[in-house]
Amino acid sequence: MTRRGRRPLWSVVMDAVLLATLLAVGLAGSVTAYRSLASRAASQQRELLNAMGQSVVGAFDLQLVRAIEALQVSAQMLSAQGPPSREQFQRHGAALLGESSTLTLLEWQPVVPQAQLAEFERRAARELPGYRVVEPQAGPAGDGFIPAQRRETHVPVLHSWPETGAALGVDMAFDPRRMRSKWLARDAGSPVASETFGLIRRGQTGPAASGFAVSAPVYRTVRPMGVEARRAALTGFLAGVIEVPELMREAALRADANELDLFVFDQDEQHRLIYSSAGSEPFRADAHDTTLSVDVGGRPWQLVLRPRAGFVGAGADELPLAALAAGVAATLLVALAVARSLAIRRRLERTEAVLAEDRKHLTNVLDGTGAGTWDWHCDSGRLIINERWAEMLGRSREELEPATGATWQRLCHAVDLVDANAALQRHLQGEADRFSAEFRMRHADGHWVWVQSTGRIFERDADGRALRLAGTHMDISRRKADQQRLQDDARALEAANRQLRDLAILDALTGAFNRRHFSDVCLAALAGAQRGQSVALCMLDIDHFKAYNDHHGHQAGDAVLQAVAQTLKGRLKRSTDALFRLGGEEFGVIFSAASAQAAQDFVGQLRTALQALALPHPHSAAGIVTASFGLAWWAAPTPKLTPEAMYGLADEALYEAKRSGRDRIATRCFEAGEGEVARSSC
Ligand SMILES: Nc1nc2c(ncn2[C@@H]2O[C@H](COP(=O)(O)OP(=O)(O)OP(=O)(O)O)[C@@H](O)[C@H]2O)c(=O)[nH]1
C-alpha cells in the first residue's frame, strides 16, 4: 500500500535549499551590517578620541611653548647683560614665574671650568655664605651631598627662584643624562628639554617630584652663529624646571572630564611612562588606546588616551552588536516564518493529494454504480448535475443547462412528484434524516425511467435553514420491471392456487361444494352448534332423474343439475350456509336456523324455488322437475353430534320423503337430551 500524499524528493530538497539560502543571506547580511557599523563606530570613536586628544594636548602645549619662549627671551637678555647677580636673578625669576604657571623653578647654572671652580665658590659664598659646588651622594643613602668631583667643566646651580628647596650648588655635570639636553641646547642656540627625572631639592624629604628642565643657553654675545662659536661663547644655562604633574594638570582635568585616562611617555627614554592619570596602575596597551605625539622642547613625547567605561563614545560598539543581534533574530524569525509557511504548504499539498485521491475514488465509485449526482442550491434553485444524471434520461448535460429544481419537476411524473415533494419536505423539516424517493422521469424517447433519488442537506445557514442538498440518482427501471413481474407472477400464482383450491372442494359441473368438502363444513357447523347456534342439514334428490336423462339426454340432465344448483345457491342467506353436490342428482344444504320451524320454512322456500324453475319433466307427476327433501335440525347445543350422524339422519328423512311419494319434505328435529341425541319428528 503506497503512502497517500507523499511529497516528491525534489520538492523537499527545494524547500531545504530555500531555507538554507534564506538563512545564509540573512546571516551574511547581518554580519556585513555589523562589520560596517562596527568599523564606522570604531572610526567615529577614533575621531572623537583624536579631537579630545588635541584638546588635551592643547591644554599644556601652548603653556609649554610660552614657557620655552619666555626662557629663550630671558636667556637672550642674560646673554646681552652678562651673568646676573643673585638679586637680579631673583627679580627676574619672580617676574618670569609670575607670568608662567608652567615653570615651577628657575635656575642660573653657569659653566665653570675646573680651573676656576675654587674662585667661583669663593665669589659665590660672598652672596650665599657656605656655598659649595656639590653633587648627590651615590649609593644606598642617596639623600646626601658631597663636594663635586673633579671634572673638566662644572655646571653648578648658582641662583634659583624660588630659593626654597632649590638645589643650590648642585653640579649638574655629575649626571651626563642631564647634561645631554644642555649640550644640545648649547649647540642649537635654543632651549631644549631634558628627559624627566626626580627633581633635586636640597633638604627635601619624601619622593622627588617627576619633572624635567628646559635649558636655554646663555652666551657672552647675543646669538653667536655656528656651533663652534656657540660652544666658545657659552657662559651658562638658564634652566626652567617644569614638574610633569603640574604641566599635565589641566590636560588631566580635560581628559578626566571626558572620561579618559591619560598616560604620557618619553619616547627617547625607552618609552618610559612619565605621567599617569590612573595612579600607580602599571600601563598595559589596550585596543581602545589613542596615541598622539607631541614635541616637548625638542623631545618627542607620546600621549596615550584611554577611554574609561563612562566615555561618551563607549557605547558605540553596542550599536553594531545590537544590529547584529537584531539581524540574526530577524533572519531566524523570517526563516521560522518561511519554514512554517512551507510546512503549511506541505500539509495543504498532502491534503489536496488525499482529496484528489478521494475524488478519484468517488468518481470511480460513481462510475461503477452508474449513479447520477445532483447538488441543489435551495435559495437560487440552481441544480448542479453530472453527465450521468442527464444521460439516464437520454439527454446531455448541456441540453439541460442551466438546470434548476424546476427542470427536475418538469421531467418528473406528475403522480410521483407529489410523493417525492412530500419526502423532500419531511427531510427539510427534520422529520427524516435524509431525502429518499422513487419516481418516474421522462426519457428523451418518451418512455418513463424509474429513478431512486437519495440525498441530504449538507450546508445550512446560521438559523439551521437548509442551503444546499446533494445526492444521487439511480436508474431502477429494471428493478421496478422485475418487481412488477414478480407481482404479476404472484397474482397469477394466487389465482392458480385459488383455482386449485376450488377444484379440490368444488363440483366441476354445478359449482357447488363437493362431497369431499362436506365433512369439513359439517365440522365447522358443529363447532358453531356447540357455541349455541342450532344447525340444519337438508338433503334433496331430483325425482325420476334417470327418466329425465333417458328422455332428454345426459347433457340436458347436466343442465338441470346446473340450474338446480344455481337456484339453491341463490337462496342461501348467510356466509356459513353452504350447498353441496353429494353425488349424481343428490344435493345437501347446511344452514343455521334458530328453530325447527325456521328450518322448515327455509327448505320450503327451496322447494318453491325449484318448482318456480318449471323445468319440464314428462315423467314427473307434476310435469316439471321436482325434488324430494330430507331435513334434519338440531337444537344447540349438540355435544355428541358427528358429521356421519348428521348425514345419516338427513338421509333417513330424505328416504322417507321419497318413499312417501316424492316432491315433498320430510323432517327430523332433535333436541339435546341427557347423554345422547334425542329423536323426534316435527
Ligand atoms: N345427466 C346426468 N345424469 C346423472 C348424473 N349422475 C347421475 N345421473 C343419473 O341419475 C339417475 C339416477 O337414477 P335413480 O337412482 O335410479 O333415481 P331416479 O331415476 O331419479 O328415481 P328416484 O330417485 O327414485 O326418483 C341415473 O340414471 C344416473 O345415470 C349426471 O351427472 N348427469
The ligand as a Tripos MOL2 file, in Angstrom:
@<TRIPOS>MOLECULE
LIG
   32    34     1     0     0
SMALL
NO_CHARGES

@<TRIPOS>ATOM
      1 N1        -77.3400  -36.2630  -16.7920 N.pl3     1 LIG1
      2 C1        -76.7750  -36.7400  -15.6940 C.ar      1 LIG1
      3 N2        -77.2880  -37.7630  -15.1220 N.ar      1 LIG1
      4 C2        -76.8080  -38.3050  -13.9800 C.ar      1 LIG1
      5 C3        -75.6600  -37.8000  -13.3940 C.ar      1 LIG1
      6 N3        -75.3630  -38.5310  -12.2640 N.ar      1 LIG1
      7 C4        -76.3070  -39.4580  -12.1350 C.ar      1 LIG1
      8 N4        -77.1970  -39.3730  -13.1850 N.ar      1 LIG1
      9 C5        -78.2920  -40.2150  -13.3850 C.3       1 LIG1
     10 O1        -79.3110  -40.1200  -12.3960 O.3       1 LIG1
     11 C6        -80.0720  -41.2560  -12.4080 C.3       1 LIG1
     12 C7        -80.4400  -41.6620  -11.0990 C.3       1 LIG1
     13 O2        -81.4370  -42.6450  -11.1970 O.3       1 LIG1
     14 P1        -82.0130  -43.3570   -9.9980 P.3       1 LIG1
     15 O3        -81.0250  -43.5390   -8.9340 O.co2     1 LIG1
     16 O4        -82.4920  -44.6060  -10.4870 O.co2     1 LIG1
     17 O5        -83.1680  -42.4760   -9.4920 O.3       1 LIG1
     18 P2        -84.3650  -41.7740  -10.2200 P.3       1 LIG1
     19 O6        -84.3910  -42.1870  -11.5720 O.co2     1 LIG1
     20 O7        -84.1460  -40.2780  -10.0450 O.co2     1 LIG1
     21 O8        -85.5100  -42.2030   -9.3880 O.3       1 LIG1
     22 P3        -85.8860  -41.6960   -7.9520 P.3       1 LIG1
     23 O9        -84.6550  -41.1050   -7.3530 O.co2     1 LIG1
     24 O10       -86.2490  -42.8610   -7.2560 O.co2     1 LIG1
     25 O11       -86.9320  -40.7010   -8.1930 O.co2     1 LIG1
     26 C8        -79.2230  -42.2550  -13.1720 C.3       1 LIG1
     27 O12       -79.8250  -42.5650  -14.4560 O.3       1 LIG1
     28 C9        -77.9270  -41.6180  -13.3940 C.3       1 LIG1
     29 O13       -77.3420  -42.0160  -14.6300 O.3       1 LIG1
     30 C10       -75.0610  -36.6870  -14.0450 C.ar      1 LIG1
     31 O14       -74.0440  -36.1570  -13.5960 O.2       1 LIG1
     32 N5        -75.6950  -36.2320  -15.1700 N.ar      1 LIG1
@<TRIPOS>BOND
     1     1     2 1
     2     2     3 ar
     3     2    32 ar
     4     3     4 ar
     5     4     5 ar
     6     4     8 ar
     7     5     6 ar
     8     5    30 ar
     9     6     7 ar
    10     7     8 ar
    11     8     9 1
    12     9    10 1
    13     9    28 1
    14    10    11 1
    15    11    12 1
    16    11    26 1
    17    12    13 1
    18    13    14 1
    19    14    15 2
    20    14    16 1
    21    14    17 1
    22    17    18 1
    23    18    19 2
    24    18    20 1
    25    18    21 1
    26    21    22 1
    27    22    23 2
    28    22    24 1
    29    22    25 1
    30    26    27 1
    31    26    28 1
    32    28    29 1
    33    30    31 2
    34    30    32 ar
@<TRIPOS>SUBSTRUCTURE
     1 LIG1         1 GROUP 0 **** ****
